[in-house]
Structures are given as C-alpha cells and as structure tokens.
C-alpha cells in the first residue's frame, strides 16, 4: 500500500505529520484545523521537518479534499454534530480511515454516534472496531474501502 495523501483532522501542533515525515513518508499531508492552529503547526513543522508537501485547510474546505488515508484522533469526536457533517459527507473520498474517539464529549454520546457512523458506511468500507489498549473507552475505528 502506497499512500500519496494523508489528511489529518485536527492536527494538534503538527507532531503526527513530523513523525511520519521522519519515518520516511514523503507524500502530501493536509491538516484540517482552525486558522489559529495552523500558525502553531506551521511554526513547529518549519522547525522540525519543513513545510514541503504540507497544506493547511479549514473544515469548510473538505468538499475539495480527497486522499488515501483520513486520520482523526480525538478530533472528529470533539466537533459539534453540525461540523461532523463535513467529514460524514466526504469520508468516501478516502481509501482508508483511522478514527479514535472518546465515549462522550460536550454532552454528545460518541459511542452511539460512531456506532451509527460505522453502520452507515458498511456498504462502502470494511470497518473494524478496536478497543484502545492504552485508554479505556477510547475505541478505534479502522475503515478500508471495499
């Protein structure tokens, strides 16, 4: 499997991008986040791995984004339900996805939400659900396009 574009939803300060670059990933890397977070990510990545091949987008630009792998570690689950629609409507633009979530956030039952999320994608993706071996009640959803 060759990955040519990874899309990271809520890229934190940019560490995952940096780790993957140091591990040899040289494809495109898109970070979807708030503009103020992009400032921090640019600074960190510029000082660690450089910005070549890295692009910064906001959630409302999801309609134009595709990729091999979508990653959302504790980001999608912290969005308001209306913002999650951007991901729901564009998840089929990806070959694979990795989503890790907590059980509840801001009054939203994420266990129920992600159960329905996975169920709605069963025709398009093979989905595995794993319990996180480090953090209890923080399941991992892995999806692979059929």
Secondary structure as UniProt FT lines:
FT   STRAND          5..9
FT   TURN            12..13
FT   HELIX           15..22
FT   TURN            23..24
FT   STRAND          28..32
FT   HELIX           35..48
FT   TURN            52..53
FT   STRAND          54..57
FT   HELIX           59..64
FT   STRAND          67..73
FT   HELIX           76..78
FT   HELIX           81..88
FT   TURN            89..90
FT   HELIX           91..93
FT   STRAND          94..100
FT   STRAND          104..105
FT   TURN            106..107
FT   STRAND          108..109
FT   HELIX           110..120
FT   TURN            121..124
FT   STRAND          125..130
FT   TURN            136..137
FT   STRAND          140..145
//
